[in-house]
Amino acid sequence: MGIPVTQICAVVDIAKSVGSSRILRGFAITCPVGNPTLSAEDETTSRQRYVEKALDMLTKPGQSGMVEDIL
């Protein structure tokens, strides 16, 4: 069965090709959970939303190739 994980990545095709069952689309390749255009406070909030969404996804059964967005 393995350890449940949520993979956060900007290039979801790679995550799909390796069989990830919980994929969260990240912001960009260079900063999947960050956004350098935001203020420090807003970026902290954005990062927290990614982590909360990833944790929420762990509470649900994984499905191969399932991709969710932070929005």
Distance bins in CASP14 RR format, pairs under 12 A and 6 or more apart:
PFRMAT RR
TARGET T0000
AUTHOR 0000-0000-0000
RMODE 2
METHOD distances of the structure
MODEL  1
1 21 0 0 0 0 0 1 0 0 0 0 0
1 61 0 0 0 0 0 1 0 0 0 0 0
1 62 0 0 0 0 0 1 0 0 0 0 0
2 21 0 0 0 0 0 1 0 0 0 0 0
2 62 0 0 0 0 0 1 0 0 0 0 0
3 21 0 0 0 0 0 1 0 0 0 0 0
3 22 0 0 0 0 0 1 0 0 0 0 0
3 58 0 0 0 0 0 1 0 0 0 0 0
4 20 0 0 0 0 0 1 0 0 0 0 0
4 21 0 0 0 0 1 0 0 0 0 0 0
4 22 1 0 0 1 0 0 0 0 0 0 0
4 54 0 0 0 0 0 1 0 0 0 0 0
4 55 0 0 0 0 0 1 0 0 0 0 0
4 57 0 0 0 0 1 0 0 0 0 0 0
4 58 1 0 1 0 0 0 0 0 0 0 0
4 59 0 0 0 0 1 0 0 0 0 0 0
4 60 0 0 0 0 1 0 0 0 0 0 0
4 61 0 0 0 0 1 0 0 0 0 0 0
4 62 1 0 0 1 0 0 0 0 0 0 0
5 15 0 0 0 0 0 1 0 0 0 0 0
5 18 0 0 0 0 0 1 0 0 0 0 0
5 19 0 0 0 0 0 1 0 0 0 0 0
5 20 1 0 0 1 0 0 0 0 0 0 0
5 21 0 0 0 0 1 0 0 0 0 0 0
5 22 1 0 0 1 0 0 0 0 0 0 0
5 23 0 0 0 0 0 1 0 0 0 0 0
5 24 0 0 0 0 0 1 0 0 0 0 0
5 54 0 0 0 0 1 0 0 0 0 0 0
5 55 0 0 0 0 0 1 0 0 0 0 0
5 57 0 0 0 0 1 0 0 0 0 0 0
5 58 1 0 0 1 0 0 0 0 0 0 0
5 62 0 0 0 0 0 1 0 0 0 0 0
6 15 0 0 0 0 0 1 0 0 0 0 0
6 20 0 0 0 0 1 0 0 0 0 0 0
6 21 0 0 0 0 1 0 0 0 0 0 0
6 22 1 0 1 0 0 0 0 0 0 0 0
6 23 1 0 0 1 0 0 0 0 0 0 0
6 24 1 0 1 0 0 0 0 0 0 0 0
6 25 0 0 0 0 0 1 0 0 0 0 0
6 26 0 0 0 0 0 1 0 0 0 0 0
6 32 0 0 0 0 0 1 0 0 0 0 0
6 33 0 0 0 0 0 1 0 0 0 0 0
6 50 0 0 0 0 1 0 0 0 0 0 0
6 51 0 0 0 0 1 0 0 0 0 0 0
6 52 0 0 0 0 0 1 0 0 0 0 0
6 53 0 0 0 0 1 0 0 0 0 0 0
6 54 1 0 1 0 0 0 0 0 0 0 0
6 55 1 0 0 1 0 0 0 0 0 0 0
6 56 0 0 0 0 1 0 0 0 0 0 0
6 57 1 0 1 0 0 0 0 0 0 0 0
6 58 1 0 1 0 0 0 0 0 0 0 0
6 59 0 0 0 0 0 1 0 0 0 0 0
6 60 0 0 0 0 1 0 0 0 0 0 0
6 62 0 0 0 0 1 0 0 0 0 0 0
6 66 0 0 0 0 0 1 0 0 0 0 0
6 67 0 0 0 0 0 1 0 0 0 0 0
6 68 0 0 0 0 1 0 0 0 0 0 0
6 70 0 0 0 0 0 1 0 0 0 0 0
7 14 0 0 0 0 1 0 0 0 0 0 0
7 15 1 0 1 0 0 0 0 0 0 0 0
7 16 0 0 0 0 1 0 0 0 0 0 0
7 17 0 0 0 0 0 1 0 0 0 0 0
7 18 0 0 0 0 1 0 0 0 0 0 0
7 19 0 0 0 0 1 0 0 0 0 0 0
7 20 1 0 1 0 0 0 0 0 0 0 0
7 21 0 0 0 0 1 0 0 0 0 0 0
7 22 1 0 0 1 0 0 0 0 0 0 0
7 23 1 0 1 0 0 0 0 0 0 0 0
7 24 1 0 0 1 0 0 0 0 0 0 0
7 25 0 0 0 0 0 1 0 0 0 0 0
7 26 0 0 0 0 1 0 0 0 0 0 0
7 32 0 0 0 0 1 0 0 0 0 0 0
7 33 0 0 0 0 0 1 0 0 0 0 0
7 50 0 0 0 0 0 1 0 0 0 0 0
7 54 0 0 0 0 1 0 0 0 0 0 0
7 57 0 0 0 0 1 0 0 0 0 0 0
7 58 0 0 0 0 0 1 0 0 0 0 0
7 62 0 0 0 0 0 1 0 0 0 0 0
7 65 0 0 0 0 0 1 0 0 0 0 0
7 66 0 0 0 0 0 1 0 0 0 0 0
7 67 0 0 0 0 1 0 0 0 0 0 0
7 68 0 0 0 0 0 1 0 0 0 0 0
8 15 0 0 0 0 1 0 0 0 0 0 0
8 20 0 0 0 0 0 1 0 0 0 0 0
8 22 0 0 0 0 1 0 0 0 0 0 0
8 23 0 0 0 0 1 0 0 0 0 0 0
8 24 1 0 1 0 0 0 0 0 0 0 0
8 25 0 0 0 0 1 0 0 0 0 0 0
8 26 1 0 1 0 0 0 0 0 0 0 0
8 27 0 0 0 0 1 0 0 0 0 0 0
8 28 0 0 0 0 0 1 0 0 0 0 0
8 29 0 0 0 0 0 1 0 0 0 0 0
8 31 0 0 0 0 0 1 0 0 0 0 0
8 32 1 0 1 0 0 0 0 0 0 0 0
8 33 1 0 1 0 0 0 0 0 0 0 0
8 34 0 0 0 0 0 1 0 0 0 0 0
8 47 0 0 0 0 0 1 0 0 0 0 0
8 49 0 0 0 0 0 1 0 0 0 0 0
8 50 1 0 0 1 0 0 0 0 0 0 0
8 51 0 0 0 0 1 0 0 0 0 0 0
8 52 0 0 0 0 0 1 0 0 0 0 0
8 53 0 0 0 0 1 0 0 0 0 0 0
8 54 1 0 1 0 0 0 0 0 0 0 0
8 55 0 0 0 0 0 1 0 0 0 0 0
8 57 0 0 0 0 1 0 0 0 0 0 0
8 67 0 0 0 0 0 1 0 0 0 0 0
8 68 0 0 0 0 0 1 0 0 0 0 0
8 69 0 0 0 0 0 1 0 0 0 0 0
8 70 0 0 0 0 1 0 0 0 0 0 0
9 15 1 0 1 0 0 0 0 0 0 0 0
9 16 0 0 0 0 1 0 0 0 0 0 0
9 17 0 0 0 0 0 1 0 0 0 0 0
9 18 0 0 0 0 0 1 0 0 0 0 0
9 20 0 0 0 0 1 0 0 0 0 0 0
9 22 0 0 0 0 0 1 0 0 0 0 0
9 23 1 0 0 1 0 0 0 0 0 0 0
9 24 1 0 0 1 0 0 0 0 0 0 0
9 25 1 0 0 1 0 0 0 0 0 0 0
9 26 1 0 0 1 0 0 0 0 0 0 0
9 27 0 0 0 0 0 1 0 0 0 0 0
9 28 0 0 0 0 0 1 0 0 0 0 0
9 29 0 0 0 0 1 0 0 0 0 0 0
9 30 0 0 0 0 0 1 0 0 0 0 0
9 31 0 0 0 0 0 1 0 0 0 0 0
9 32 1 0 1 0 0 0 0 0 0 0 0
9 33 0 0 0 0 0 1 0 0 0 0 0
9 50 0 0 0 0 0 1 0 0 0 0 0
9 54 0 0 0 0 0 1 0 0 0 0 0
9 67 0 0 0 0 1 0 0 0 0 0 0
9 68 0 0 0 0 0 1 0 0 0 0 0
10 23 0 0 0 0 0 1 0 0 0 0 0
10 24 0 0 0 0 0 1 0 0 0 0 0
10 25 1 0 0 1 0 0 0 0 0 0 0
10 26 1 0 1 0 0 0 0 0 0 0 0
10 27 1 0 0 1 0 0 0 0 0 0 0
10 28 1 0 1 0 0 0 0 0 0 0 0
10 29 1 0 1 0 0 0 0 0 0 0 0
10 30 0 0 0 0 1 0 0 0 0 0 0
10 31 0 0 0 0 1 0 0 0 0 0 0
10 32 1 0 1 0 0 0 0 0 0 0 0
10 33 0 0 0 0 1 0 0 0 0 0 0
10 34 0 0 0 0 0 1 0 0 0 0 0
10 35 0 0 0 0 0 1 0 0 0 0 0
10 50 0 0 0 0 0 1 0 0 0 0 0
10 67 0 0 0 0 0 1 0 0 0 0 0
10 69 0 0 0 0 0 1 0 0 0 0 0
10 70 0 0 0 0 0 1 0 0 0 0 0
11 17 0 0 0 0 1 0 0 0 0 0 0
11 18 0 0 0 0 0 1 0 0 0 0 0
11 20 0 0 0 0 0 1 0 0 0 0 0
11 23 0 0 0 0 0 1 0 0 0 0 0
11 25 0 0 0 0 1 0 0 0 0 0 0
11 26 0 0 0 0 1 0 0 0 0 0 0
11 27 0 0 0 0 0 1 0 0 0 0 0
11 28 0 0 0 0 1 0 0 0 0 0 0
11 29 1 0 0 1 0 0 0 0 0 0 0
11 30 0 0 0 0 0 1 0 0 0 0 0
11 32 0 0 0 0 1 0 0 0 0 0 0
11 67 0 0 0 0 0 1 0 0 0 0 0
12 18 0 0 0 0 0 1 0 0 0 0 0
12 19 0 0 0 0 0 1 0 0 0 0 0
12 20 0 0 0 0 1 0 0 0 0 0 0
12 22 0 0 0 0 0 1 0 0 0 0 0
12 23 1 0 1 0 0 0 0 0 0 0 0
12 24 0 0 0 0 1 0 0 0 0 0 0
12 25 1 0 1 0 0 0 0 0 0 0 0
12 26 0 0 0 0 1 0 0 0 0 0 0
12 29 0 0 0 0 0 1 0 0 0 0 0
12 32 0 0 0 0 0 1 0 0 0 0 0
12 65 0 0 0 0 1 0 0 0 0 0 0
12 66 0 0 0 0 0 1 0 0 0 0 0
12 67 1 0 1 0 0 0 0 0 0 0 0
12 68 0 0 0 0 1 0 0 0 0 0 0
12 69 0 0 0 0 1 0 0 0 0 0 0
13 19 0 0 0 0 0 1 0 0 0 0 0
13 20 0 0 0 0 0 1 0 0 0 0 0
13 23 0 0 0 0 1 0 0 0 0 0 0
13 25 0 0 0 0 0 1 0 0 0 0 0
13 65 0 0 0 0 1 0 0 0 0 0 0
13 67 0 0 0 0 1 0 0 0 0 0 0
14 20 0 0 0 0 1 0 0 0 0 0 0
14 23 0 0 0 0 1 0 0 0 0 0 0
14 29 0 0 0 0 0 1 0 0 0 0 0
14 32 0 0 0 0 0 1 0 0 0 0 0
14 65 0 0 0 0 0 1 0 0 0 0 0
14 67 0 0 0 0 0 1 0 0 0 0 0
15 21 0 0 0 0 1 0 0 0 0 0 0
15 22 0 0 0 0 1 0 0 0 0 0 0
15 23 1 0 1 0 0 0 0 0 0 0 0
15 24 0 0 0 0 1 0 0 0 0 0 0
15 25 0 0 0 0 1 0 0 0 0 0 0
15 26 0 0 0 0 0 1 0 0 0 0 0
15 32 0 0 0 0 0 1 0 0 0 0 0
15 64 0 0 0 0 0 1 0 0 0 0 0
15 65 1 0 0 1 0 0 0 0 0 0 0
15 66 0 0 0 0 0 1 0 0 0 0 0
15 67 1 0 0 1 0 0 0 0 0 0 0
15 68 0 0 0 0 0 1 0 0 0 0 0
16 22 0 0 0 0 0 1 0 0 0 0 0
16 23 1 0 0 1 0 0 0 0 0 0 0
16 25 0 0 0 0 0 1 0 0 0 0 0
16 63 0 0 0 0 0 1 0 0 0 0 0
16 64 1 0 0 1 0 0 0 0 0 0 0
16 65 1 0 1 0 0 0 0 0 0 0 0
16 66 0 0 0 0 1 0 0 0 0 0 0
16 67 1 0 0 1 0 0 0 0 0 0 0
17 23 0 0 0 0 0 1 0 0 0 0 0
17 64 0 0 0 0 0 1 0 0 0 0 0
17 65 0 0 0 0 1 0 0 0 0 0 0
18 64 0 0 0 0 0 1 0 0 0 0 0
18 65 0 0 0 0 0 1 0 0 0 0 0
19 62 0 0 0 0 0 1 0 0 0 0 0
19 63 0 0 0 0 0 1 0 0 0 0 0
19 64 1 0 1 0 0 0 0 0 0 0 0
19 65 1 0 0 1 0 0 0 0 0 0 0
19 66 0 0 0 0 0 1 0 0 0 0 0
19 67 0 0 0 0 0 1 0 0 0 0 0
20 57 0 0 0 0 0 1 0 0 0 0 0
20 62 0 0 0 0 1 0 0 0 0 0 0
20 63 0 0 0 0 0 1 0 0 0 0 0
20 64 1 0 0 1 0 0 0 0 0 0 0
20 65 1 0 0 1 0 0 0 0 0 0 0
20 66 0 0 0 0 1 0 0 0 0 0 0
20 67 0 0 0 0 1 0 0 0 0 0 0
20 68 0 0 0 0 0 1 0 0 0 0 0
21 57 0 0 0 0 1 0 0 0 0 0 0
21 58 0 0 0 0 0 1 0 0 0 0 0
21 60 0 0 0 0 0 1 0 0 0 0 0
21 61 0 0 0 0 1 0 0 0 0 0 0
21 62 1 1 0 0 0 0 0 0 0 0 0
21 63 1 0 0 1 0 0 0 0 0 0 0
21 64 1 0 1 0 0 0 0 0 0 0 0
21 65 1 0 0 1 0 0 0 0 0 0 0
21 66 1 0 0 1 0 0 0 0 0 0 0
21 67 0 0 0 0 0 1 0 0 0 0 0
21 68 0 0 0 0 0 1 0 0 0 0 0
22 53 0 0 0 0 0 1 0 0 0 0 0
22 54 1 0 0 1 0 0 0 0 0 0 0
22 55 0 0 0 0 0 1 0 0 0 0 0
22 56 0 0 0 0 0 1 0 0 0 0 0
22 57 1 0 1 0 0 0 0 0 0 0 0
22 58 1 0 0 1 0 0 0 0 0 0 0
22 59 0 0 0 0 0 1 0 0 0 0 0
22 60 1 0 0 1 0 0 0 0 0 0 0
22 61 0 0 0 0 1 0 0 0 0 0 0
22 62 1 0 1 0 0 0 0 0 0 0 0
22 63 0 0 0 0 1 0 0 0 0 0 0
22 64 0 0 0 0 1 0 0 0 0 0 0
22 65 0 0 0 0 1 0 0 0 0 0 0
22 66 1 0 0 1 0 0 0 0 0 0 0
22 67 0 0 0 0 1 0 0 0 0 0 0
22 68 1 0 0 1 0 0 0 0 0 0 0
23 32 0 0 0 0 0 1 0 0 0 0 0
23 53 0 0 0 0 0 1 0 0 0 0 0
23 54 0 0 0 0 0 1 0 0 0 0 0
23 57 0 0 0 0 1 0 0 0 0 0 0
23 62 0 0 0 0 1 0 0 0 0 0 0
23 63 0 0 0 0 1 0 0 0 0 0 0
23 64 0 0 0 0 1 0 0 0 0 0 0
23 65 1 0 0 1 0 0 0 0 0 0 0
23 66 1 0 0 1 0 0 0 0 0 0 0
23 67 1 0 1 0 0 0 0 0 0 0 0
23 68 1 0 0 1 0 0 0 0 0 0 0
23 69 0 0 0 0 1 0 0 0 0 0 0
23 70 0 0 0 0 0 1 0 0 0 0 0
24 32 0 0 0 0 1 0 0 0 0 0 0
24 33 0 0 0 0 1 0 0 0 0 0 0
24 49 0 0 0 0 0 1 0 0 0 0 0
24 50 1 0 0 1 0 0 0 0 0 0 0
24 51 0 0 0 0 1 0 0 0 0 0 0
24 52 0 0 0 0 0 1 0 0 0 0 0
24 53 1 0 1 0 0 0 0 0 0 0 0
24 54 1 0 1 0 0 0 0 0 0 0 0
24 55 0 0 0 0 0 1 0 0 0 0 0
24 56 0 0 0 0 1 0 0 0 0 0 0
24 57 1 0 0 1 0 0 0 0 0 0 0
24 58 0 0 0 0 0 1 0 0 0 0 0
24 65 0 0 0 0 0 1 0 0 0 0 0
24 66 0 0 0 0 1 0 0 0 0 0 0
24 67 1 0 0 1 0 0 0 0 0 0 0
24 68 1 0 1 0 0 0 0 0 0 0 0
24 69 1 0 0 1 0 0 0 0 0 0 0
24 70 1 0 0 1 0 0 0 0 0 0 0
24 71 0 0 0 0 0 1 0 0 0 0 0
25 32 0 0 0 0 1 0 0 0 0 0 0
25 33 0 0 0 0 0 1 0 0 0 0 0
25 50 0 0 0 0 1 0 0 0 0 0 0
25 53 0 0 0 0 0 1 0 0 0 0 0
25 54 0 0 0 0 0 1 0 0 0 0 0
25 57 0 0 0 0 0 1 0 0 0 0 0
25 65 0 0 0 0 0 1 0 0 0 0 0
25 66 0 0 0 0 0 1 0 0 0 0 0
25 67 1 0 1 0 0 0 0 0 0 0 0
25 68 1 0 0 1 0 0 0 0 0 0 0
25 69 1 0 1 0 0 0 0 0 0 0 0
25 70 1 0 0 1 0 0 0 0 0 0 0
25 71 0 0 0 0 1 0 0 0 0 0 0
26 32 1 0 1 0 0 0 0 0 0 0 0
26 33 1 0 0 1 0 0 0 0 0 0 0
26 34 0 0 0 0 1 0 0 0 0 0 0
26 35 0 0 0 0 1 0 0 0 0 0 0
26 46 0 0 0 0 0 1 0 0 0 0 0
26 47 0 0 0 0 0 1 0 0 0 0 0
26 49 0 0 0 0 0 1 0 0 0 0 0
26 50 1 0 0 1 0 0 0 0 0 0 0
26 53 0 0 0 0 0 1 0 0 0 0 0
26 54 0 0 0 0 0 1 0 0 0 0 0
26 67 0 0 0 0 0 1 0 0 0 0 0
26 68 0 0 0 0 0 1 0 0 0 0 0
26 69 0 0 0 0 1 0 0 0 0 0 0
26 70 1 0 0 1 0 0 0 0 0 0 0
26 71 0 0 0 0 0 1 0 0 0 0 0
27 33 1 0 0 1 0 0 0 0 0 0 0
27 34 1 0 1 0 0 0 0 0 0 0 0
27 35 1 0 1 0 0 0 0 0 0 0 0
27 36 0 0 0 0 1 0 0 0 0 0 0
27 37 0 0 0 0 1 0 0 0 0 0 0
27 38 0 0 0 0 1 0 0 0 0 0 0
27 43 0 0 0 0 0 1 0 0 0 0 0
27 46 1 0 0 1 0 0 0 0 0 0 0
27 47 0 0 0 0 1 0 0 0 0 0 0
27 49 0 0 0 0 0 1 0 0 0 0 0
27 50 0 0 0 0 1 0 0 0 0 0 0
27 69 0 0 0 0 0 1 0 0 0 0 0
27 70 0 0 0 0 1 0 0 0 0 0 0
27 71 0 0 0 0 0 1 0 0 0 0 0
28 34 1 0 0 1 0 0 0 0 0 0 0
28 35 1 0 0 1 0 0 0 0 0 0 0
28 36 0 0 0 0 1 0 0 0 0 0 0
28 37 0 0 0 0 0 1 0 0 0 0 0
30 36 0 0 0 0 1 0 0 0 0 0 0
31 37 0 0 0 0 0 1 0 0 0 0 0
31 38 0 0 0 0 0 1 0 0 0 0 0
31 43 0 0 0 0 1 0 0 0 0 0 0
31 46 0 0 0 0 0 1 0 0 0 0 0
31 47 0 0 0 0 1 0 0 0 0 0 0
31 50 0 0 0 0 0 1 0 0 0 0 0
32 46 0 0 0 0 0 1 0 0 0 0 0
32 47 0 0 0 0 0 1 0 0 0 0 0
32 50 1 0 0 1 0 0 0 0 0 0 0
32 51 0 0 0 0 0 1 0 0 0 0 0
32 54 0 0 0 0 0 1 0 0 0 0 0
32 70 0 0 0 0 0 1 0 0 0 0 0
33 43 0 0 0 0 1 0 0 0 0 0 0
33 44 0 0 0 0 0 1 0 0 0 0 0
33 45 0 0 0 0 0 1 0 0 0 0 0
33 46 1 0 0 1 0 0 0 0 0 0 0
33 47 1 0 1 0 0 0 0 0 0 0 0
33 48 0 0 0 0 1 0 0 0 0 0 0
33 49 0 0 0 0 1 0 0 0 0 0 0
33 50 1 0 1 0 0 0 0 0 0 0 0
33 51 1 0 0 1 0 0 0 0 0 0 0
33 52 0 0 0 0 0 1 0 0 0 0 0
33 53 0 0 0 0 0 1 0 0 0 0 0
33 54 0 0 0 0 1 0 0 0 0 0 0
33 70 0 0 0 0 1 0 0 0 0 0 0
34 40 0 0 0 0 0 1 0 0 0 0 0
34 42 0 0 0 0 0 1 0 0 0 0 0
34 43 1 0 1 0 0 0 0 0 0 0 0
34 44 0 0 0 0 1 0 0 0 0 0 0
34 45 0 0 0 0 0 1 0 0 0 0 0
34 46 1 0 0 1 0 0 0 0 0 0 0
34 47 1 0 1 0 0 0 0 0 0 0 0
34 48 0 0 0 0 0 1 0 0 0 0 0
34 49 0 0 0 0 0 1 0 0 0 0 0
34 50 1 0 0 1 0 0 0 0 0 0 0
34 51 0 0 0 0 0 1 0 0 0 0 0
34 70 0 0 0 0 0 1 0 0 0 0 0
35 42 1 0 0 1 0 0 0 0 0 0 0
35 43 1 0 1 0 0 0 0 0 0 0 0
35 44 0 0 0 0 0 1 0 0 0 0 0
35 45 0 0 0 0 0 1 0 0 0 0 0
35 46 1 0 1 0 0 0 0 0 0 0 0
35 47 0 0 0 0 1 0 0 0 0 0 0
35 49 0 0 0 0 0 1 0 0 0 0 0
35 50 0 0 0 0 0 1 0 0 0 0 0
35 70 0 0 0 0 0 1 0 0 0 0 0
36 42 0 0 0 0 0 1 0 0 0 0 0
36 43 1 0 0 1 0 0 0 0 0 0 0
36 46 0 0 0 0 0 1 0 0 0 0 0
36 47 0 0 0 0 0 1 0 0 0 0 0
37 43 0 0 0 0 1 0 0 0 0 0 0
37 46 0 0 0 0 0 1 0 0 0 0 0
38 44 0 0 0 0 1 0 0 0 0 0 0
38 45 0 0 0 0 1 0 0 0 0 0 0
38 46 1 0 0 1 0 0 0 0 0 0 0
38 47 0 0 0 0 1 0 0 0 0 0 0
38 49 0 0 0 0 0 1 0 0 0 0 0
39 45 0 0 0 0 1 0 0 0 0 0 0
39 46 0 0 0 0 0 1 0 0 0 0 0
40 46 0 0 0 0 0 1 0 0 0 0 0
40 47 0 0 0 0 0 1 0 0 0 0 0
41 47 0 0 0 0 0 1 0 0 0 0 0
41 48 0 0 0 0 0 1 0 0 0 0 0
42 48 0 0 0 0 0 1 0 0 0 0 0
42 49 0 0 0 0 0 1 0 0 0 0 0
43 49 0 0 0 0 0 1 0 0 0 0 0
43 50 0 0 0 0 0 1 0 0 0 0 0
44 50 0 0 0 0 0 1 0 0 0 0 0
44 51 0 0 0 0 0 1 0 0 0 0 0
45 51 0 0 0 0 0 1 0 0 0 0 0
45 52 0 0 0 0 0 1 0 0 0 0 0
45 70 0 0 0 0 0 1 0 0 0 0 0
46 52 0 0 0 0 0 1 0 0 0 0 0
46 53 0 0 0 0 0 1 0 0 0 0 0
46 70 0 0 0 0 1 0 0 0 0 0 0
46 71 0 0 0 0 0 1 0 0 0 0 0
47 53 0 0 0 0 0 1 0 0 0 0 0
47 54 0 0 0 0 0 1 0 0 0 0 0
47 70 0 0 0 0 0 1 0 0 0 0 0
48 54 0 0 0 0 0 1 0 0 0 0 0
48 55 0 0 0 0 0 1 0 0 0 0 0
48 70 0 0 0 0 0 1 0 0 0 0 0
49 55 0 0 0 0 0 1 0 0 0 0 0
49 56 0 0 0 0 0 1 0 0 0 0 0
49 69 0 0 0 0 0 1 0 0 0 0 0
49 70 1 0 1 0 0 0 0 0 0 0 0
49 71 0 0 0 0 1 0 0 0 0 0 0
50 56 0 0 0 0 0 1 0 0 0 0 0
50 57 0 0 0 0 0 1 0 0 0 0 0
50 68 0 0 0 0 0 1 0 0 0 0 0
50 69 0 0 0 0 0 1 0 0 0 0 0
50 70 1 0 1 0 0 0 0 0 0 0 0
50 71 0 0 0 0 0 1 0 0 0 0 0
51 57 0 0 0 0 0 1 0 0 0 0 0
51 58 0 0 0 0 0 1 0 0 0 0 0
51 70 0 0 0 0 0 1 0 0 0 0 0
52 58 0 0 0 0 0 1 0 0 0 0 0
52 59 0 0 0 0 0 1 0 0 0 0 0
52 70 0 0 0 0 1 0 0 0 0 0 0
53 59 0 0 0 0 0 1 0 0 0 0 0
53 60 0 0 0 0 0 1 0 0 0 0 0
53 68 1 0 0 1 0 0 0 0 0 0 0
53 69 0 0 0 0 1 0 0 0 0 0 0
53 70 1 0 1 0 0 0 0 0 0 0 0
53 71 0 0 0 0 1 0 0 0 0 0 0
54 60 0 0 0 0 0 1 0 0 0 0 0
54 68 0 0 0 0 1 0 0 0 0 0 0
54 70 0 0 0 0 1 0 0 0 0 0 0
56 68 0 0 0 0 1 0 0 0 0 0 0
56 70 0 0 0 0 0 1 0 0 0 0 0
57 63 0 0 0 0 0 1 0 0 0 0 0
57 66 0 0 0 0 1 0 0 0 0 0 0
57 67 0 0 0 0 0 1 0 0 0 0 0
57 68 1 0 0 1 0 0 0 0 0 0 0
57 69 0 0 0 0 0 1 0 0 0 0 0
57 70 0 0 0 0 0 1 0 0 0 0 0
58 68 0 0 0 0 0 1 0 0 0 0 0
60 66 0 0 0 0 1 0 0 0 0 0 0
60 68 0 0 0 0 1 0 0 0 0 0 0
62 68 0 0 0 0 0 1 0 0 0 0 0
END
